[in-house]
Amino acid sequence: MSEELYEYDSKSLRLRKRRRNVRRAFGMAFRYLAAVLVFVIIFYFIFERFFTTDQEKALIARNAVYERHYSEMRAAEKSLSEKIALLREKDDSIYRQLFHTAAPKLNPYGAADLIPESDSLSDGFFLSYSAEKGERVKKMAATVEENFREIMTLLETRKDSIPPLRFPLAEVTFDRVGASVGERVNPFYGVPSRHDGIDLLASQGEKVYASAAGTVSSVVHSTTGIGTMVEVRHKGGYVTRYGCLGQVFVHEGDKVKAGNALGAVGVSGKSFAPHLHYEVLRRGRVLDPVHYFFASATPRQYSDMLYMAATTGQSMD
């Protein structure tokens, strides 16, 4: 009996010892894993704090540039918005002067119509919103139709008010448009001087055409100013002048139709290079010829021409 008890106590002792060893092993493994995890976290924060990759450096540099130029960009955006508003007012004024009616307002949709978080709106909202938009578009279409009807009536009853709308050259692209009406730097004296027309780049001998039907009221051969010049009077009080010519094909008193050749481009007068100096006047008032190019150009071309005419600071005569 005593031997059996002794053997039982020995087995129990070994079992407890084995359990302690297992617990000790698990404890050591847990402490080791915890130490490794803490080391990894510390290493990550140190690396994140003191080391950056090339991509991160590039992003940081780019953000610094954005921060430096943000205020300048905001100021430029504000200035551009103001200039666009002025151009819109100017275009409306030109449209009213030409056609004696208000310009149709296009693009009934704007940035304010964009709806954020549309997935949270009900179907009823979209139905009412679409119906409202549809009514606005219908009203816009009616206004445009009414304006065009009025324009056609004016063109039929007041044909003498149609301005010279054709290009004075066979082809005019935006890169051939130079300085227009206003204070421009004289190419010979280098000082600002009054420029009453628009410079159209052209090659020597390129033909110049009448921009509307009329009567040749003057032919001047000169070595000063805009040089050799042909002046044509049109109905409605309009006058067009074609300067810096090298040749003249018409005589004073000739009747011409739109598109008839008046002469050829040259370098007469105070001309810096071969080009056409083109003027438009009405009842003695100097007008900006670029505003009469819209009928012969696409909207994009016309927009580019306006930009070139406004930003070219030096004239060619």
Backbone bond lengths (Angstrom), bond angles and torsions (degrees), N, CA, C in turn:
res aa  C-N    CA-C-N  psi(-1)  N-CA   C-N-CA  omega(-1)  CA-C   N-CA-C  phi
1 M - - - 1.466 - - 1.526 109.93 -
2 S 1.280 117.20 -43.06 1.463 121.56 -179.22 1.522 110.91 -66.39
3 E 1.347 116.09 -34.53 1.467 118.64 177.62 1.507 111.73 -66.17
4 E 1.349 115.47 -39.15 1.466 119.99 180.00 1.535 110.30 -65.30
5 L 1.331 116.48 -40.81 1.465 120.26 179.02 1.531 110.47 -65.01
6 Y 1.298 115.50 -39.05 1.461 119.50 179.91 1.516 111.16 -64.45
7 E 1.348 114.12 -43.05 1.472 118.66 179.63 1.520 110.70 -64.73
8 Y 1.324 117.63 -38.78 1.467 122.08 179.79 1.528 110.60 -65.26
9 D 1.350 115.63 -43.17 1.471 119.57 179.16 1.529 110.96 -64.12
10 S 1.325 116.74 -36.32 1.465 119.76 179.68 1.529 111.11 -65.90
11 K 1.356 115.62 -44.05 1.476 119.25 178.90 1.519 110.81 -63.26
12 S 1.336 118.35 -41.45 1.469 122.53 -179.65 1.518 110.15 -64.33
13 L 1.341 116.22 -38.74 1.453 119.73 179.75 1.526 111.29 -66.01
14 R 1.366 115.00 -42.54 1.462 118.64 179.21 1.535 111.26 -64.24
15 L 1.348 115.74 -38.98 1.468 120.58 -179.59 1.523 110.93 -64.47
16 R 1.326 117.88 -43.17 1.455 121.18 178.65 1.528 110.48 -65.11
17 K 1.336 114.54 -40.18 1.454 117.81 179.37 1.542 111.10 -63.66
18 R 1.371 115.40 -39.55 1.466 119.45 179.24 1.526 110.73 -65.23
19 R 1.314 116.86 -40.52 1.474 120.72 178.45 1.530 110.64 -62.58
20 R 1.356 116.19 -41.69 1.452 118.75 178.72 1.526 111.18 -62.63
21 N 1.317 114.25 -40.09 1.469 117.97 179.01 1.538 111.29 -63.50
22 V 1.339 115.06 -40.50 1.481 118.76 179.41 1.523 110.07 -64.24
23 R 1.342 116.43 -46.84 1.452 119.96 179.34 1.527 110.87 -61.03
24 R 1.346 115.66 -41.02 1.454 119.50 178.98 1.533 110.59 -62.96
25 A 1.329 117.17 -39.33 1.470 120.85 180.00 1.534 110.79 -66.51
26 F 1.348 115.34 -44.92 1.474 118.58 177.35 1.528 111.43 -62.07
27 G 1.339 116.54 -39.55 1.455 119.77 179.17 1.518 112.12 -63.71
28 M 1.346 115.08 -42.54 1.463 118.14 178.60 1.535 111.35 -65.00
29 A 1.359 115.68 -40.65 1.473 118.96 179.26 1.530 110.75 -63.83
30 F 1.326 116.11 -41.82 1.473 119.65 179.58 1.515 110.67 -63.52
31 R 1.371 116.65 -44.62 1.452 119.40 179.36 1.528 111.18 -63.33
32 Y 1.334 116.23 -36.97 1.462 120.11 179.32 1.537 110.41 -65.19
33 L 1.339 116.17 -46.14 1.473 119.86 179.33 1.532 111.24 -63.40
34 A 1.347 115.93 -39.94 1.462 119.47 178.69 1.528 110.98 -64.16
35 A 1.334 116.33 -41.11 1.467 119.96 179.13 1.528 110.64 -64.55
36 V 1.355 116.22 -41.72 1.472 119.63 178.85 1.534 110.27 -63.17
37 L 1.342 116.88 -42.83 1.464 120.90 -179.77 1.528 110.64 -62.93
38 V 1.333 117.00 -44.36 1.466 119.88 178.34 1.519 110.80 -62.80
39 F 1.333 116.37 -40.90 1.462 119.85 179.14 1.536 111.17 -63.35
40 V 1.330 116.73 -41.88 1.465 120.31 179.23 1.528 110.74 -63.03
41 I 1.344 116.73 -43.76 1.466 120.30 179.89 1.523 110.64 -62.60
42 I 1.343 116.40 -45.40 1.465 119.93 179.50 1.528 110.51 -62.90
43 F 1.333 116.61 -42.74 1.467 120.63 179.94 1.535 110.43 -63.09
44 Y 1.351 116.81 -40.52 1.467 120.48 -179.71 1.534 111.18 -62.56
45 F 1.329 115.85 -45.97 1.469 118.58 -179.15 1.530 111.33 -65.95
46 I 1.345 117.11 -38.52 1.459 119.52 177.87 1.524 110.43 -64.63
47 F 1.335 116.10 -44.46 1.471 120.03 179.69 1.523 110.93 -64.38
48 E 1.343 115.55 -41.82 1.472 119.95 -179.59 1.523 111.05 -66.59
49 R 1.318 116.73 -32.73 1.460 120.65 -176.18 1.524 112.46 -80.06
50 F 1.324 117.18 -39.79 1.457 119.81 -170.27 1.533 113.91 -110.89
51 F 1.336 117.88 -8.68 1.459 120.01 -177.92 1.528 109.63 -127.82
52 T 1.345 116.60 138.03 1.462 122.08 177.39 1.527 108.88 -132.09
53 T 1.332 115.23 147.16 1.460 120.08 178.49 1.531 109.47 -81.17
54 D 1.325 115.12 169.08 1.467 119.77 178.79 1.525 111.34 -61.63
55 Q 1.329 116.24 -38.55 1.461 119.87 179.06 1.523 111.52 -65.61
56 E 1.338 115.99 -41.49 1.462 119.70 177.47 1.527 110.92 -64.62
57 K 1.338 117.17 -40.46 1.456 119.85 177.62 1.523 111.33 -61.48
58 A 1.342 116.20 -40.85 1.471 119.96 178.88 1.523 110.91 -64.07
59 L 1.350 116.24 -41.74 1.465 120.07 178.94 1.525 111.52 -65.37
60 I 1.317 116.51 -40.12 1.464 120.12 179.14 1.524 110.36 -64.27
61 A 1.338 116.39 -43.18 1.469 119.80 178.72 1.527 111.28 -64.00
62 R 1.341 116.12 -40.35 1.459 119.81 179.22 1.523 111.16 -64.93
63 N 1.331 116.94 -41.44 1.469 119.86 177.96 1.523 111.26 -63.46
64 A 1.328 116.31 -36.42 1.470 119.29 178.45 1.522 110.63 -64.90
65 V 1.337 116.20 -40.02 1.469 119.58 177.51 1.524 110.81 -64.44
66 Y 1.337 116.24 -43.43 1.464 119.69 178.34 1.530 111.29 -60.18
67 E 1.318 116.37 -41.10 1.463 119.65 -179.72 1.525 111.16 -64.97
68 R 1.348 116.94 -38.01 1.460 119.62 -179.54 1.528 111.82 -68.59
69 H 1.325 115.72 -36.85 1.458 119.08 -173.98 1.533 113.88 -98.47
70 Y 1.321 116.49 1.00 1.463 118.58 -176.43 1.532 111.86 -61.13
71 S 1.330 115.75 -47.31 1.468 119.00 -179.50 1.524 111.09 -63.57
72 E 1.350 116.86 -38.40 1.461 119.74 178.49 1.518 110.69 -65.40
73 M 1.324 116.73 -39.65 1.461 120.47 179.18 1.527 110.89 -65.31
74 R 1.318 116.65 -39.61 1.463 119.87 178.28 1.520 110.68 -64.22
75 A 1.339 116.71 -42.28 1.465 120.35 178.50 1.523 110.84 -64.92
76 A 1.341 116.58 -41.55 1.471 119.94 178.35 1.518 111.08 -64.71
77 E 1.327 116.58 -39.00 1.463 119.95 178.46 1.528 111.03 -63.33
78 K 1.330 116.41 -42.34 1.458 120.11 178.85 1.521 110.96 -64.05
79 S 1.353 115.97 -43.31 1.466 119.89 178.92 1.525 111.02 -62.96
80 L 1.346 117.05 -41.63 1.460 120.56 179.55 1.521 111.21 -64.78
81 S 1.319 117.16 -40.06 1.466 120.55 178.52 1.527 110.76 -62.44
82 E 1.331 115.60 -41.47 1.462 118.67 178.53 1.526 111.46 -64.96
83 K 1.340 117.12 -40.21 1.462 120.45 178.99 1.526 111.31 -66.27
84 I 1.321 116.40 -38.48 1.468 119.62 178.08 1.523 110.18 -64.13
85 A 1.331 116.44 -40.63 1.464 119.93 178.17 1.528 110.75 -62.81
86 L 1.348 116.22 -41.35 1.467 119.43 178.01 1.528 111.34 -65.13
87 L 1.338 116.81 -40.95 1.461 120.19 177.69 1.517 111.32 -63.18
88 R 1.337 116.79 -38.40 1.466 120.08 178.65 1.526 110.52 -64.71
89 E 1.343 116.28 -42.24 1.460 119.28 177.17 1.534 111.02 -63.77
90 K 1.331 115.45 -39.78 1.460 119.30 179.87 1.524 110.95 -65.96
91 D 1.331 117.46 -42.62 1.458 121.13 178.06 1.521 111.14 -62.76
92 D 1.331 117.21 -41.10 1.466 120.37 177.75 1.527 110.62 -62.47
93 S 1.345 116.05 -40.70 1.463 119.61 179.37 1.528 110.78 -65.10
94 I 1.350 116.01 -42.03 1.468 119.69 178.94 1.519 110.48 -63.21
95 Y 1.325 116.95 -43.62 1.466 120.99 -179.68 1.524 110.32 -60.92
96 R 1.332 115.73 -41.71 1.464 119.28 -179.64 1.522 111.16 -67.19
97 Q 1.333 117.08 -38.75 1.466 119.98 179.15 1.526 111.74 -66.71
98 L 1.330 115.78 -37.07 1.466 119.21 -177.62 1.527 112.35 -75.83
99 F 1.339 116.48 -44.92 1.453 120.31 -171.38 1.525 114.02 -114.01
100 H 1.337 116.89 1.78 1.461 122.03 174.44 1.530 112.32 57.34
101 T 1.293 116.50 37.50 1.461 121.51 177.23 1.524 108.65 -155.62
102 A 1.313 115.93 163.73 1.459 119.76 -179.35 1.520 110.38 -71.42
103 A 1.318 116.09 144.27 1.463 120.75 178.49 1.517 109.66 -70.89
104 P 1.333 117.67 137.62 1.468 119.70 176.97 1.511 111.03 -65.76
105 K 1.311 116.83 137.84 1.456 121.34 179.81 1.521 108.97 -88.10
106 L 1.319 115.91 114.68 1.445 120.94 -179.05 1.516 110.50 -92.87
107 N 1.337 114.45 174.36 1.462 122.17 176.41 1.531 111.79 55.66
108 P 1.349 117.33 73.92 1.463 119.93 179.09 1.517 112.91 -68.04
109 Y 1.324 118.46 -10.92 1.450 121.78 178.52 1.515 109.76 -99.54
110 G 1.287 117.32 144.10 1.456 121.29 179.24 1.512 110.23 -137.62
111 A 1.344 114.62 179.72 1.462 118.98 -178.63 1.522 111.23 -64.06
112 A 1.334 117.56 -28.47 1.462 120.25 -178.82 1.523 111.86 -70.12
113 D 1.352 117.05 -14.67 1.453 120.01 -179.04 1.523 112.44 -83.51
114 L 1.323 117.55 -9.00 1.446 119.46 179.09 1.520 109.91 -70.72
115 I 1.324 117.20 131.37 1.468 121.32 -173.06 1.521 109.28 -106.22
116 P 1.328 117.95 112.98 1.461 118.94 176.31 1.523 110.96 -78.94
117 E 1.324 115.58 158.07 1.463 121.83 176.17 1.521 110.46 54.06
118 S 1.344 116.33 48.61 1.459 119.68 -176.08 1.526 112.34 -68.40
119 D 1.341 117.11 -20.76 1.465 118.60 -178.71 1.513 112.48 -70.18
120 S 1.341 117.40 -13.56 1.459 119.67 -179.96 1.526 112.53 -95.00
121 L 1.341 117.40 1.46 1.463 120.87 -178.14 1.521 110.16 -97.76
122 S 1.313 114.28 151.29 1.457 119.53 -176.48 1.520 111.39 -81.89
123 D 1.344 115.65 164.65 1.462 120.54 177.38 1.521 110.68 -64.32
124 G 1.331 116.14 -34.60 1.462 119.25 179.44 1.511 112.69 -62.12
125 F 1.339 115.86 -36.55 1.458 119.22 178.62 1.524 110.67 -63.33
126 F 1.338 116.07 -44.87 1.461 119.14 -178.90 1.531 111.13 -65.72
127 L 1.312 117.35 -35.72 1.469 119.88 178.22 1.527 110.56 -64.03
128 S 1.324 116.58 -46.70 1.466 119.59 -179.36 1.533 110.78 -69.15
129 Y 1.334 115.84 -37.54 1.468 119.67 179.15 1.525 110.56 -64.52
130 S 1.338 117.02 -44.04 1.458 120.95 179.14 1.521 111.14 -64.73
131 A 1.351 116.52 -39.92 1.465 119.52 179.05 1.528 110.63 -63.62
132 E 1.333 116.54 -41.36 1.464 120.52 178.41 1.523 111.01 -63.79
133 K 1.341 115.99 -43.03 1.457 119.47 178.13 1.519 111.16 -63.66
134 G 1.323 116.30 -40.55 1.461 119.87 178.77 1.514 112.08 -60.75
135 E 1.322 116.87 -40.79 1.461 120.08 178.30 1.521 111.05 -65.94
136 R 1.333 116.67 -39.06 1.464 119.54 178.68 1.524 111.44 -64.48
137 V 1.332 115.79 -42.02 1.464 119.11 179.02 1.518 110.87 -64.87
138 K 1.327 117.47 -40.29 1.467 120.78 178.46 1.519 110.83 -62.41
139 K 1.330 116.72 -41.68 1.463 120.01 178.03 1.522 110.78 -64.76
140 M 1.348 116.39 -41.23 1.464 120.02 176.94 1.522 110.83 -60.36
141 A 1.332 116.10 -44.90 1.460 119.97 -179.73 1.519 110.80 -62.59
142 A 1.328 117.19 -39.86 1.462 120.29 178.42 1.524 111.41 -64.56
143 T 1.334 115.96 -39.40 1.466 119.74 178.49 1.520 111.37 -64.72
144 V 1.349 115.93 -44.85 1.456 119.98 178.63 1.521 110.83 -61.44
145 E 1.335 116.72 -44.08 1.465 120.55 179.40 1.525 111.07 -62.09
146 E 1.328 116.31 -41.44 1.465 119.92 179.14 1.532 110.77 -64.69
147 N 1.350 116.52 -41.48 1.463 119.66 179.00 1.523 111.82 -63.67
148 F 1.324 116.60 -42.79 1.457 119.19 179.45 1.535 111.11 -67.01
149 R 1.320 116.73 -36.13 1.464 119.56 177.06 1.528 110.16 -62.88
150 E 1.338 116.02 -41.88 1.460 119.91 178.91 1.529 111.04 -66.38
151 I 1.343 115.54 -38.70 1.467 119.41 178.48 1.525 110.22 -62.68
152 M 1.335 117.24 -45.24 1.461 120.22 -179.26 1.527 110.58 -62.99
153 T 1.331 116.63 -38.29 1.468 119.66 177.88 1.523 110.99 -63.41
154 L 1.338 115.63 -43.01 1.462 119.58 178.88 1.530 111.54 -64.54
155 L 1.328 115.86 -39.94 1.464 118.76 179.84 1.521 111.89 -66.99
156 E 1.320 116.82 -32.27 1.459 120.02 179.62 1.523 112.10 -77.22
157 T 1.330 116.74 -37.22 1.469 120.12 -174.76 1.518 113.29 -94.23
158 R 1.337 117.95 -20.06 1.459 121.06 -177.26 1.524 109.31 -131.03
159 K 1.313 116.29 62.22 1.461 120.65 -177.61 1.527 112.12 -64.23
160 D 1.338 116.42 -22.26 1.465 118.14 -179.15 1.523 112.36 -73.06
161 S 1.339 118.16 -7.97 1.461 120.23 -177.86 1.523 112.45 -95.51
162 I 1.344 117.41 -0.39 1.458 119.57 -179.70 1.524 109.31 -73.05
163 P 1.309 119.44 123.26 1.471 121.68 -178.22 1.522 111.76 -78.78
164 P 1.332 118.56 168.70 1.474 121.76 175.54 1.522 110.35 -71.96
165 L 1.323 117.63 109.95 1.457 121.81 -171.30 1.525 114.59 -110.23
166 R 1.330 118.29 -7.83 1.464 119.93 -178.87 1.529 111.01 -82.59
167 F 1.333 114.92 154.22 1.463 119.22 172.66 1.529 109.58 -66.88
168 P 1.336 118.51 141.17 1.465 120.19 175.91 1.533 112.97 -79.40
169 L 1.329 117.08 -6.45 1.453 122.76 174.41 1.522 108.86 -119.34
170 A 1.330 116.05 162.56 1.465 119.02 -177.57 1.522 111.53 -60.56
171 E 1.317 115.59 -35.42 1.468 120.08 179.46 1.517 109.24 -146.81
172 V 1.317 115.79 131.84 1.466 121.29 177.39 1.522 107.75 -127.50
173 T 1.321 116.52 119.02 1.456 122.08 174.96 1.526 108.55 -112.97
174 F 1.325 115.83 165.78 1.469 118.90 -173.25 1.521 112.01 -61.69
175 D 1.351 117.71 -31.39 1.460 119.20 -178.90 1.523 112.70 -76.82
176 R 1.339 118.08 -2.62 1.458 121.19 175.22 1.526 111.48 -101.55
177 V 1.329 116.14 -0.70 1.462 121.12 -178.61 1.522 109.52 -90.01
178 G 1.331 115.66 128.07 1.457 120.74 178.63 1.517 111.71 -111.54
179 A 1.326 115.76 -149.41 1.462 121.36 -176.56 1.518 110.79 -64.41
180 S 1.329 115.78 142.29 1.454 121.00 179.10 1.531 109.76 -111.68
181 V 1.327 116.10 -157.33 1.459 121.64 -173.23 1.529 111.07 -67.68
182 G 1.336 116.04 138.49 1.457 121.05 176.89 1.517 111.47 136.46
183 E 1.339 115.59 -168.44 1.460 121.13 176.96 1.522 108.97 -78.39
184 R 1.334 116.05 116.85 1.459 121.76 -179.79 1.521 109.57 -129.80
185 V 1.322 116.50 152.65 1.465 120.93 -179.21 1.523 109.05 -74.54
186 N 1.318 116.27 126.06 1.452 121.39 177.78 1.525 109.81 -70.99
187 P 1.347 118.63 130.80 1.465 119.95 -175.29 1.519 113.88 -69.23
188 F 1.331 118.24 -19.98 1.459 121.12 -177.04 1.528 112.17 -95.53
189 Y 1.339 116.93 -36.95 1.462 120.58 -175.72 1.521 112.95 -102.63
190 G 1.326 117.23 -16.41 1.460 121.08 177.84 1.508 114.42 69.35
191 V 1.321 117.97 22.58 1.471 121.98 179.14 1.522 108.64 -123.87
192 P 1.343 117.77 153.92 1.464 119.86 177.93 1.525 110.97 -65.34
193 S 1.317 115.46 137.40 1.460 121.08 177.55 1.526 108.73 -146.95
194 R 1.313 115.85 160.30 1.455 121.36 -177.56 1.526 110.69 -70.08
195 H 1.335 115.35 131.71 1.461 121.96 178.31 1.528 107.57 -123.19
196 D 1.335 117.22 116.00 1.466 121.71 -171.39 1.516 114.44 -99.85
197 G 1.314 117.44 9.53 1.460 119.85 179.22 1.507 111.18 -143.40
198 I 1.327 115.16 -163.24 1.461 120.71 178.16 1.519 108.32 -124.43
199 D 1.330 116.20 140.37 1.458 121.94 178.28 1.527 109.29 -92.10
200 L 1.323 116.06 126.14 1.462 121.70 177.16 1.525 108.07 -117.09
201 L 1.319 116.44 115.96 1.459 120.96 -178.43 1.523 109.74 -64.50
202 A 1.312 116.50 135.01 1.460 121.57 -178.93 1.510 108.90 -154.90
203 S 1.310 115.89 161.26 1.463 120.61 179.00 1.521 110.23 -87.60
204 Q 1.310 115.89 157.02 1.463 121.84 178.85 1.527 109.86 -58.10
205 G 1.342 116.16 128.25 1.453 121.23 177.94 1.515 115.13 88.19
206 E 1.338 118.73 -2.91 1.466 120.63 178.66 1.530 109.47 -66.76
207 K 1.322 116.02 135.64 1.462 120.54 -174.55 1.527 111.49 -71.36
208 V 1.344 114.16 147.02 1.461 122.65 178.90 1.526 107.51 -114.93
209 Y 1.335 116.69 133.64 1.458 121.50 -173.21 1.525 111.24 -117.91
210 A 1.346 115.72 152.44 1.458 121.68 176.22 1.526 108.78 -68.58
211 S 1.328 116.46 132.58 1.457 120.49 -178.12 1.527 112.46 -84.75
212 A 1.326 117.50 -5.86 1.467 122.02 175.30 1.532 107.71 -165.03
213 A 1.321 115.98 163.38 1.464 120.08 177.63 1.525 109.82 -68.59
214 G 1.345 116.13 146.41 1.460 119.59 179.52 1.510 111.67 177.28
215 T 1.316 115.47 -161.87 1.461 123.06 -178.67 1.515 109.50 -124.06
216 V 1.328 116.36 132.85 1.465 120.40 177.26 1.526 107.70 -68.63
217 S 1.324 115.83 112.71 1.463 120.87 -176.02 1.520 112.99 -96.57
218 S 1.333 117.18 -17.15 1.465 118.84 -178.98 1.521 109.99 -162.56
219 V 1.323 115.62 141.88 1.463 122.60 171.81 1.527 106.47 -130.55
220 V 1.309 117.23 118.98 1.463 122.22 -175.16 1.517 109.31 -121.05
221 H 1.320 116.60 129.84 1.464 122.73 173.38 1.524 107.10 -108.10
222 S 1.311 117.13 115.90 1.464 120.95 -173.94 1.521 110.23 -145.68
223 T 1.312 114.69 155.64 1.466 121.47 175.81 1.524 111.34 -107.24
224 T 1.322 117.39 5.92 1.463 122.03 178.93 1.524 109.35 -122.53
225 G 1.347 115.44 171.50 1.460 120.15 176.72 1.514 112.01 58.53
226 I 1.346 116.25 -129.19 1.463 120.79 -179.84 1.525 110.98 -91.57
227 G 1.332 117.30 14.37 1.448 121.96 171.85 1.518 113.71 67.90
228 T 1.329 115.55 -146.22 1.462 121.48 179.18 1.521 108.94 -65.99
229 M 1.353 115.73 127.80 1.457 120.34 -169.70 1.526 110.98 -140.43
230 V 1.325 115.92 142.86 1.469 123.05 173.40 1.517 107.32 -116.61
231 E 1.331 116.80 130.05 1.461 122.31 177.94 1.518 108.91 -113.66
232 V 1.336 116.07 133.03 1.466 121.98 -179.29 1.516 108.83 -124.70
233 R 1.330 116.01 130.57 1.464 121.07 176.58 1.527 108.88 -98.83
234 H 1.346 114.33 136.62 1.461 121.03 -177.85 1.525 109.30 -120.23
235 K 1.309 116.32 167.93 1.458 120.64 176.23 1.524 109.83 -65.74
236 G 1.328 114.89 155.10 1.455 119.45 179.78 1.501 114.34 83.12
237 G 1.330 117.49 8.53 1.456 120.11 178.43 1.507 114.88 84.76
238 Y 1.339 117.42 8.55 1.459 120.34 -179.64 1.524 111.06 -83.84
239 V 1.336 115.49 145.01 1.460 123.35 175.82 1.519 108.01 -134.64
240 T 1.331 116.29 133.88 1.465 120.50 174.60 1.517 109.11 -119.02
241 R 1.342 115.10 143.00 1.454 120.88 178.96 1.526 109.42 -126.18
242 Y 1.327 114.87 138.10 1.456 122.17 -176.25 1.528 107.21 -123.09
243 G 1.339 117.39 104.18 1.455 121.58 -172.85 1.512 114.24 -111.44
244 C 1.343 114.83 174.87 1.463 123.65 -178.76 1.528 111.22 62.69
245 L 1.341 116.54 34.89 1.459 121.06 -178.69 1.518 110.97 -81.44
246 G 1.326 115.00 153.89 1.451 121.16 174.12 1.519 111.52 -101.66
247 Q 1.340 116.10 -26.60 1.458 122.55 178.35 1.515 109.72 -139.60
248 V 1.340 116.02 153.01 1.463 122.02 176.66 1.527 108.08 -127.15
249 F 1.354 116.49 131.43 1.461 121.39 -177.36 1.529 113.13 -105.23
250 V 1.339 118.24 -3.63 1.466 120.84 -174.28 1.526 109.39 -124.77
251 H 1.338 114.42 171.41 1.462 121.40 178.72 1.529 109.04 -127.79
252 E 1.309 115.17 158.91 1.459 120.46 178.24 1.532 109.60 -58.44
253 G 1.332 116.35 132.34 1.456 122.66 -179.40 1.514 113.69 96.67
254 D 1.340 119.30 -11.37 1.466 121.58 179.68 1.523 110.41 -66.54
255 K 1.331 115.41 142.09 1.457 121.86 172.44 1.529 107.99 -90.67
256 V 1.308 116.58 130.82 1.466 120.52 -179.19 1.525 109.48 -126.72
257 K 1.311 114.58 152.70 1.456 121.85 174.60 1.524 109.12 -106.19
258 A 1.313 115.71 161.79 1.466 119.28 176.90 1.517 109.32 -59.36
259 G 1.321 116.69 126.71 1.455 121.38 -179.89 1.503 114.08 98.58
260 N 1.343 118.50 -7.18 1.461 120.19 176.32 1.530 110.33 -70.93
261 A 1.329 116.91 140.90 1.464 121.02 179.35 1.522 109.93 -73.39
262 L 1.316 115.91 128.91 1.472 122.28 179.61 1.519 111.58 -101.51
263 G 1.315 117.56 -29.73 1.449 121.22 -177.48 1.510 110.11 178.98
264 A 1.331 116.23 -159.81 1.461 121.80 -179.29 1.516 109.63 -136.91
265 V 1.312 115.99 150.94 1.467 122.97 -177.69 1.524 110.39 -66.84
266 G 1.334 115.49 142.53 1.456 121.72 177.11 1.512 110.97 -146.78
267 V 1.342 115.90 -155.91 1.464 121.65 178.55 1.524 109.28 -131.49
268 S 1.326 116.73 37.35 1.458 119.88 -178.89 1.524 110.71 -75.29
269 G 1.360 115.81 161.48 1.457 120.61 -179.52 1.514 111.74 70.47
270 K 1.319 116.05 -156.63 1.459 122.02 177.74 1.522 108.84 -84.35
271 S 1.302 115.83 66.23 1.456 121.30 -176.16 1.515 109.98 -102.78
272 F 1.326 116.11 131.00 1.465 122.06 -178.24 1.520 111.74 -78.57
273 A 1.343 117.15 -31.74 1.466 123.61 -179.08 1.522 107.44 -163.91
274 P 1.334 118.79 165.73 1.470 120.14 179.21 1.521 111.53 -57.56
275 H 1.305 116.30 124.43 1.458 122.18 177.74 1.518 108.66 -168.13
276 L 1.316 115.79 168.66 1.464 121.24 175.23 1.523 108.87 -106.50
277 H 1.315 116.70 125.94 1.458 122.36 171.83 1.527 106.59 -94.71
278 Y 1.334 116.37 113.26 1.468 121.63 -172.22 1.522 109.71 -117.69
279 E 1.346 116.51 128.65 1.462 121.83 -179.54 1.527 110.26 -122.72
280 V 1.320 114.84 149.14 1.469 122.62 173.06 1.526 107.85 -130.12
281 L 1.331 116.42 127.06 1.462 121.61 177.84 1.528 108.75 -129.67
282 R 1.316 116.09 158.23 1.460 121.41 172.52 1.523 108.82 -142.32
283 R 1.318 113.70 117.91 1.466 121.69 -178.20 1.532 111.09 50.42
284 G 1.329 116.24 44.35 1.457 122.36 176.50 1.508 115.47 84.59
285 R 1.312 118.11 -5.58 1.461 121.32 -178.62 1.521 110.04 -95.04
286 V 1.340 116.02 128.31 1.461 121.44 -179.68 1.533 109.01 -74.85
287 L 1.324 116.50 127.02 1.455 122.67 178.40 1.522 109.69 -112.06
288 D 1.309 116.43 160.71 1.462 120.69 178.66 1.529 108.55 -87.59
289 P 1.339 118.16 112.72 1.468 119.91 -174.87 1.519 114.74 -60.14
290 V 1.346 118.40 -28.01 1.459 119.88 -176.69 1.523 111.63 -62.00
291 H 1.343 116.76 -25.01 1.454 119.93 -179.89 1.524 112.80 -73.10
292 Y 1.335 117.30 -5.52 1.460 121.02 179.31 1.528 111.65 -110.24
293 F 1.334 116.13 13.73 1.456 120.65 179.11 1.527 112.53 -93.15
294 F 1.337 117.55 -9.41 1.458 119.57 -171.89 1.525 112.95 -63.71
295 A 1.348 117.50 -27.18 1.464 120.39 -177.75 1.523 112.02 -74.53
296 S 1.335 117.56 -17.22 1.460 121.15 -177.34 1.524 112.80 -111.73
297 A 1.322 117.66 5.40 1.466 121.68 -177.33 1.517 110.00 -132.04
298 T 1.319 115.60 159.42 1.456 120.21 174.00 1.529 108.85 -74.66
299 P 1.325 118.35 161.19 1.465 119.22 178.98 1.522 112.99 -55.21
300 R 1.340 117.77 -40.23 1.471 120.32 179.93 1.526 110.34 -67.22
301 Q 1.332 117.01 -44.06 1.458 119.85 178.62 1.526 111.10 -61.82
302 Y 1.323 115.79 -42.64 1.461 120.07 -179.19 1.525 111.04 -63.57
303 S 1.329 116.07 -40.39 1.472 119.89 177.70 1.518 110.78 -62.25
304 D 1.331 116.97 -43.42 1.465 120.19 178.62 1.528 111.22 -64.85
305 M 1.341 117.14 -37.97 1.464 120.31 178.38 1.523 111.35 -63.73
306 L 1.328 116.55 -42.29 1.467 120.36 177.32 1.526 110.57 -58.16
307 Y 1.333 115.73 -42.95 1.466 119.94 -179.01 1.524 110.85 -64.48
308 M 1.325 116.92 -46.87 1.460 120.31 -178.80 1.531 111.33 -62.84
309 A 1.342 116.66 -43.12 1.460 120.44 -178.96 1.522 111.63 -64.02
310 A 1.332 116.47 -35.78 1.466 120.44 -176.53 1.526 112.75 -80.04
311 T 1.342 117.02 -30.01 1.475 119.44 -172.46 1.529 113.64 -99.17
312 T 1.340 118.32 -12.46 1.468 119.70 178.25 1.523 109.16 -75.73
313 G 1.306 116.92 114.53 1.459 120.72 -172.02 1.511 115.70 -90.38
314 Q 1.334 118.30 -13.20 1.465 120.41 -177.49 1.514 110.16 -119.24
315 S 1.311 115.55 130.83 1.464 120.33 176.98 1.530 109.93 -81.75
316 M 1.320 115.22 172.87 1.466 120.81 179.88 1.526 111.43 -111.08
317 D 1.340 117.48 9.14 1.468 120.21 178.67 1.535 109.22 -149.43
